[in-house]
Each structure stands twice: as structure tokens, then as C-alpha cells.
Amino acid sequence: MFIVRSAEPADAAGCAAIARGSPDYFTDYAVTEIATEATSQPTWIAADGDDLAGFAIVDRRSPRAAEILWMAVAAPLRGGGIGTLLLSHVLRDLAETGVQVVEVKTLDASAGYEPYRATRAFWERRGFIHVDTIDPPPGWEPGNPAAIYIAALAPTRRGTQDDGGRLHSM
């Protein structure tokens, strides 16, 4: 039975191992970043006892916005619902702390790299909307266009709705 919990510093090596086990998705540089950021940024893990199955690392960009920097499920366990379970917990926890908007960057379809088709589909099936493509975003190598996805966890505009469902500012 998989549970999701906040990561402890000792979990960083397991997060890096999951990334290292997915060379189609993570470079050596990314594995190093994951190992570091898993101890310096809010991180969640999905585990079955001592067996780490997945992780998500988040950067709080502001009191109301966050970015999921890294997320992965161990290759042999993909497609079994662990990623969905993990993401649901992360989004719930973020919403409970006032986050209204979450961003994710992933490799854009224009890169023509087949493994990321499933990654983009994962985010889209979970309500994330592709809003932009940047090539390259800061910190990425040229030729690796980033698809920017966002999801709203709560309304971002204050106001009231009239009987027609239209939003009016207060």
C-alpha cells in the first residue's frame, strides 16, 4: 500500500535513484539537482514501507503560486496510479497553504522527443493547461523547448457572479 508523505533528508538519495533509473527523462545534471533540491525545497514522496516509488519537488514562487520542479515515478511502477496519488496529495497540501496556481514545465512536443508525449498527457489529464512554450527557458539547454502548463487550485479573481454566471469585480 503506497502512502504519500513529506520527504525527509534521507529520502534525497532515493529521489535521485528514481531519476537515475529513467535516463530517457533525466540527465546526470538533473539527477544532481534532484538530490540537492529534495533537501532544500518542499518534497513529497510516495512509498510502500521503505521502498520509494515516486517523488515531487516544489518551489513556492509566492504565497499564492508554486512550481512543481521535478516529479517522477520509478519506471517499473508507472501507469499504476502512483503519480496521480502523489500529485493529488501535493496539490491538496499546496491548496491548504494558500497556493492558488501551480506551474509545471516539461519538454514541448516541438522537440519531437517521443518519451515526453506520455508526460504531457499525464499533466493534461490532470487538468493542467498548456499556456506557452519557451525555447530555451532559463537554465535549460538550447533546443529543449519547455511547454509551460498551469492549473488553478482556487479562484484567482475576487468578485461575485450574477445569475448568468458572469464574474463581476467588487
Buried (B, 14 or more C-beta within 10 A) or exposed (E): EBEBEEBEEEBBEBBBBBBBBBEEBBEEEBBBBBBEBBBEBBBBBBBEEEEBBBBBBBBBEEEBBBBBBBBBBBEEBBEEEBBEBBBEBBBEBBBEEBBBBBBBBBBBBEBEBEEBEEBBEBBEEBBBEBEEBEEEBEEBEEEBBBBBBBBEBEEEEEEEEEEEEEEEEE
